[in-house]
Amino acid sequence: MYSSLVAVPARRHPMQVLMAGLLTLSGVGILAGGPPPNSVSAVLPAAMVYVWAAILTVGGALVVAAALVGPLAALYLEVAADLPLCLGCYAYSTAIWIVAGSRAATVSAMITGVAIAFGVRFWQVLKTLRLLSSELRRRSR
């Protein structure tokens, strides 16, 4: 039986790579100088802001790197990046909502949307890797 499974790496998703690049730049900016004084991040505990910035920096850089390597390595880089980005963004949006209340509704909703997008991509990539692994095992018999 012929399998039509094709690995689709990050470079085939330019919006995702652009978003990851912006997340990386945002994370680096926060790590280098802290959150802007008038931002929602300024009302959160400093430790949470810096952990979130580190997740953005590393996760975003992994997704950007995934656009530059071969298809299989790209999928592994993405799966390593997408789940932490998903969980980090979701935790951050929840914390913003708890600390800032309805003033942060728009920001919280946008970050939750990014979290959902990374979660969906994580499941897509994980499913692809599992199918590839299954196909390789089947062919090696």
C-alpha positions as CSV (number, residue, x, y, z in Angstrom):
1,M,0.0,0.0,0.0
2,Y,1.4,3.4,-1.0
3,S,1.5,6.1,1.7
4,S,1.0,9.7,0.6
5,L,2.4,11.1,3.8
6,V,4.5,14.2,3.2
7,A,6.5,16.0,5.9
8,V,5.6,19.7,5.8
9,P,8.2,21.7,7.6
10,A,8.0,25.3,8.9
11,R,9.4,26.9,5.8
12,R,6.1,25.9,4.1
13,H,4.3,28.1,6.6
14,P,5.7,31.6,6.2
15,M,3.2,33.2,8.6
16,Q,4.3,30.8,11.4
17,V,8.0,31.6,10.7
18,L,7.3,35.4,10.7
19,M,5.4,35.1,14.0
20,A,8.2,33.0,15.5
21,G,10.7,35.6,14.5
22,L,8.7,38.4,16.1
23,L,8.2,36.3,19.3
24,T,12.0,35.8,19.4
25,L,12.6,39.6,19.0
26,S,10.0,40.3,21.6
27,G,11.6,37.8,24.0
28,V,15.1,39.2,23.5
29,G,13.8,42.7,24.0
30,I,12.2,41.8,27.3
31,L,15.3,39.8,28.5
32,A,17.6,42.7,27.6
33,G,15.6,45.6,29.1
34,G,12.5,44.4,30.8
35,P,8.9,45.0,29.9
36,P,7.9,48.5,28.8
37,P,6.6,50.5,31.9
38,N,3.1,51.1,30.4
39,S,2.6,47.5,29.2
40,V,0.4,44.9,30.7
41,S,3.5,42.9,31.4
42,A,4.7,45.6,33.9
43,V,2.0,44.6,36.3
44,L,3.0,40.9,36.4
45,P,5.7,39.4,38.7
46,A,9.1,39.9,37.2
47,A,10.0,36.2,37.4
48,M,7.0,35.3,35.3
49,V,7.8,37.9,32.7
50,Y,11.4,36.7,32.3
51,V,10.4,33.0,32.1
52,W,7.9,33.9,29.5
53,A,10.5,36.0,27.6
54,A,12.9,33.0,27.7
55,I,10.2,30.7,26.3
56,L,9.5,33.2,23.5
57,T,13.2,33.6,22.7
58,V,14.1,29.9,22.6
59,G,10.8,28.6,21.1
60,G,10.7,31.3,18.5
61,A,14.3,30.7,17.5
62,L,13.7,26.9,17.2
63,V,10.8,27.5,14.8
64,V,12.9,30.0,12.8
65,A,15.7,27.4,12.7
66,A,13.2,24.8,11.6
67,A,12.7,26.8,8.4
68,L,16.4,26.6,7.6
69,V,17.1,22.8,8.0
70,G,15.9,19.6,6.3
71,P,12.3,18.5,6.5
72,L,12.7,15.8,9.2
73,A,15.0,17.9,11.4
74,A,12.5,20.8,11.0
75,L,9.7,18.7,12.3
76,Y,11.7,17.7,15.4
77,L,12.6,21.3,16.0
78,E,9.0,22.4,15.7
79,V,7.7,19.8,18.0
80,A,10.3,20.9,20.6
81,A,9.2,24.5,20.2
82,D,5.5,24.4,19.8
83,L,4.3,22.8,23.0
84,P,6.4,25.1,25.3
85,L,5.2,28.1,23.3
86,C,1.6,27.0,23.5
87,L,1.7,26.4,27.3
88,G,3.8,29.5,28.0
89,C,1.5,31.8,26.0
90,Y,-1.6,30.2,27.7
91,A,-0.1,30.6,31.2
92,Y,0.9,34.2,30.4
93,S,-2.5,35.1,29.0
94,T,-4.2,33.6,32.1
95,A,-1.8,35.5,34.4
96,I,-2.5,38.8,32.6
97,W,-6.2,38.2,32.9
98,I,-5.9,37.4,36.6
99,V,-3.7,40.4,37.4
100,A,-5.1,43.1,35.2
101,G,-8.7,42.0,34.8
102,S,-10.8,43.2,32.0
103,R,-8.3,45.9,31.1
104,A,-6.2,43.1,29.6
105,A,-9.1,41.3,27.8
106,T,-7.9,42.1,24.3
107,V,-4.2,41.3,25.0
108,S,-5.2,38.1,26.8
109,A,-7.4,37.0,24.0
110,M,-4.7,37.7,21.4
111,I,-2.1,35.7,23.3
112,T,-4.6,32.9,23.9
113,G,-5.1,32.8,20.1
114,V,-1.4,32.5,19.6
115,A,-1.3,29.7,22.2
116,I,-4.1,27.8,20.4
117,A,-2.3,28.2,17.1
118,F,0.9,26.7,18.5
119,G,-1.1,23.9,20.2
120,V,-2.7,23.0,16.9
121,R,0.6,23.1,15.1
122,F,2.1,20.9,17.8
123,W,-0.5,18.2,17.3
124,Q,-0.1,18.4,13.5
125,V,3.6,18.0,13.7
126,L,3.4,15.2,16.3
127,K,0.9,13.3,14.2
128,T,3.2,13.6,11.2
129,L,6.2,12.4,13.1
130,R,4.2,9.4,14.5
131,L,3.0,8.5,11.0
132,L,6.5,8.9,9.6
133,S,7.9,6.6,12.3
134,S,5.2,4.1,11.7
135,E,5.9,4.1,8.0
136,L,9.6,3.7,8.5
137,R,9.0,0.7,10.8
138,R,6.6,-0.8,8.3
139,R,9.1,-0.4,5.5
140,S,12.0,-1.8,7.5
141,R,10.3,-5.2,8.1
